[in-house]
Amino acid sequence: MLAKLIKHEFKATARIFLPILGTVLVLTGAAALTVKLGGILVLPGGTGWGGPVLGLASGLLCLLTFIAMMAMMTAAVVVTIQRFYKNLLGDEGYLMFTLPVTPAQHITAKLAVGTVWTLLSLALAVLAAAALIFSIPGAAENGMTLARFSAAFRAEMGTGLWMPAAVMLVLFIIGTVNTYLQLYMCMAIGGQWPTSRLGASIAAYFILNFGLQMLTVAGMLVSGVVLAATGAMDALVPVVEHAAPAAVMCAVMGAVGAVLLVGCVIYFCITRWLLTKRLNLA
C-alpha cells in the first residue's frame, strides 16, 4: 500500500513540478546558447559574436533562469509542506485516514516524494549553473573545467572531489529529511489546536528551533569543557593537524549527519504518535 501511496503522491505533484522543471531546462538551454555566443562575457582565448542585442538577451535569459531555479526550489519546499498540512491535517484528512494505511505510511510517502523532488530541483539547479559557467567562451582555455577543478581540489584537500561530494550529498539528503520531519512534527503539534492550527504550528516551529539552538550551544560548551578537562583536546589537535583536510571535513559532516539522523527518528516517532493517538480534525 505504501508503494501505491508514493505513486499517487508522485502523480499529484508531477502536475506542478514537471512544467517548472521543463521551464528551467528550456531557459537554461537558451541562456547557455547566448552565453556561448559571447552574449555576456568572453574570456581570453575565447571567441564570440558579442554585441549589445545579444548581451541584453543573454543577461535577460540568465536572470530568468535564475528566477526559475529559485521558483523551482521554493516550490519543492512549499508543495511538500502544503500537501502534508492539507491532506492529513485539513478537511482531506477525513478521507485520507479512512484508507487502510497507517499514519507512518502516510508520513513516509509524503516525505519520500518531497525529498525526491527537492533533490531533483537541487541537481537541476547545480547542472544549470555549471552549464552557464562552462558555456562562457574561453572557459576551458582558462582552466574552468571539472577536471581542472577536481585536480585543484585534490592538491588542496588531499583527496579527490568525489568522496567529499558523495558525503555532502548524503548529508544534504539527511538534512532535507530532517527539515521536513521537523516541519511535519510542528504541524502535527499545531493540529492539537484546531481553531488556530496554522498559528500553533508556526509557534511550535519557532519554539522548537529556539530550544534546539540553546541545546546546540550548551552541547558545544559542555563538550569543550569535557575535552579540555580530560586532556582529550590535546590529543585530538595533533590528529586533526596531520589528517588530510578532506578527511577532517568528511568526519565533521559525518558527525553532523549522525546528529540529524537522531533528530529524524525523534521527529518521525512524535509525528506518528500525534497522528495516531492525538489526531484532531475538528
GINORCOR-V571835 format. One record per pair of residues at least 12 apart in sequence whose ideal C-beta (glycine too) atoms are under 6 Angstrom apart, sorted by sequence separation. I is the first residue (numbers start at 0). J is the second residue. D is the distance in Angstrom with one decimal. If there is no record, write none. Layout:
# GINORCOR-V571835
[[I/J/D] [I/J/D]]
This chain:
# GINORCOR-V571835
[[36/48/5.0] [37/49/4.7] [186/200/4.7] [189/203/5.5] [38/53/4.4] [185/200/5.3] [188/203/4.3] [38/54/5.2] [39/57/4.8] [87/105/5.9] [185/203/4.2] [38/57/2.5] [185/204/4.2] [33/56/5.5] [34/57/5.6] [33/57/3.7] [83/109/5.1] [33/60/5.7] [30/60/3.9] [29/60/5.2] [30/61/4.9] [30/64/4.7] [79/113/3.1] [26/63/5.4] [27/64/5.4] [26/64/4.4] [26/67/5.3] [75/116/4.8] [75/117/4.4] [23/67/4.7] [22/67/5.4] [23/68/5.9] [75/120/4.5] [23/71/5.5] [72/120/5.1] [71/120/4.8] [19/71/5.0] [19/74/5.8] [68/124/4.6] [117/175/5.3] [114/175/5.3] [114/176/5.8] [15/78/5.8] [113/179/5.7] [110/179/5.6] [163/245/5.3] [170/252/4.9] [177/259/4.4] [184/266/4.5] [166/249/4.8] [173/256/5.0] [180/263/5.4] [187/270/4.8] [158/243/5.9] [163/248/6.0] [174/259/5.8] [177/262/5.2] [181/266/5.3] [184/269/5.2] [157/243/3.2] [163/249/5.9] [166/252/5.2] [170/256/4.9] [173/259/4.9] [177/263/5.1] [180/266/3.8] [184/270/4.6] [187/273/4.0] [193/279/5.5] [157/244/5.9] [158/245/4.1] [173/260/5.9] [176/263/5.5] [180/267/5.5] [183/270/4.9] [187/274/5.9] [156/244/4.7] [157/245/5.4] [193/281/4.8] [47/136/4.4] [156/245/3.9] [46/136/5.8] [45/136/3.0] [45/137/2.5] [44/137/4.5] [43/137/5.8] [40/135/5.4] [41/136/4.6] [42/137/3.1] [44/140/3.4] [34/131/5.8] [88/186/6.0] [31/130/4.8] [35/134/4.4] [37/136/5.2] [42/141/5.0] [0/100/5.4] [8/108/5.3] [16/116/5.5] [23/123/5.9] [27/127/4.2] [31/131/5.7] [34/134/4.4] [83/183/5.6] [34/135/5.9] [80/182/5.6] [84/186/5.3] [88/190/4.7] [1/104/4.8] [5/108/4.8] [9/112/5.6] [27/130/5.8] [31/134/4.3] [4/108/3.8] [8/112/4.2] [5/111/5.8] [106/270/5.9] [103/271/5.0] [102/271/5.2] [102/274/3.8] [102/275/5.0] [93/280/6.0] [92/280/4.7]]
